[in-house]
C-alpha cells in the first residue's frame, strides 16, 4: 500500500508540475508574441518616418540655401562697410558675423510670430 500511495503522490506531484510548466510556457509564449508585436510596430513607424525623411531633407536643403544666401549678402555688405571704415579683418569678421546672425534670427522669429 505504501508503494501505491507513494506512486500516486509522485504522479500527482508530476502532473501538478506538468500543469505549472504548461502555464509557464503559455505565459512565455504570450510574452514572446507581445515582444514580436512591439518590434513590428516600432519597425513600421521607423519605416514610415524614413520614407517621409526624404521630403524633410529636401525642405531643409532649400531652407538652408535661402538662409545661407541671405547671410552671405548681409555679411559681404557689412564686411565691405567695416573694412572701408578702416577696421581690421578680424574685427570686421567677428562684428559682421554677430550682426548678421542676430539680424537673420530676428527676422525669422518675427516671421514665425506672424
CORSUL-V493087 format. One record per residue. N is the residue number from 1. OMEGA is omega as a letter, one per 20 degrees, with the letter a starting at -180 (999 if undefined). Layout:
BEGIN
n: [N/N]
omega: [OMEGA/OMEGA]
END
This chain:
BEGIN
n: [1/2/3/4/5/6/7/8/9/10/11/12/13/14/15/16/17/18/19/20/21/22/23/24/25/26/27/28/29/30/31/32/33/34/35/36/37/38/39/40/41/42/43/44/45/46/47/48/49/50/51/52/53/54/55/56/57/58/59/60/61/62/63/64/65/66/67/68/69/70/71/72/73/74/75/76/77/78/79/80/81/82/83/84/85/86/87/88/89/90/91/92/93/94/95/96/97/98/99/100/101/102/103/104/105/106/107/108/109/110/111/112/113/114]
omega: [r/r/a/r/a/r/r/a/r/r/r/r/r/r/r/r/r/r/r/r/r/r/r/r/r/r/r/r/r/r/r/r/r/r/r/r/r/r/a/r/a/a/r/r/r/r/r/a/r/r/r/a/r/r/r/r/r/r/r/r/r/a/r/r/r/a/r/r/r/r/a/r/a/a/a/r/a/a/a/r/a/r/r/r/r/r/a/a/a/r/a/a/a/a/a/r/r/a/a/r/r/a/a/r/r/r/a/r/r/r/r/r/a/999]
END
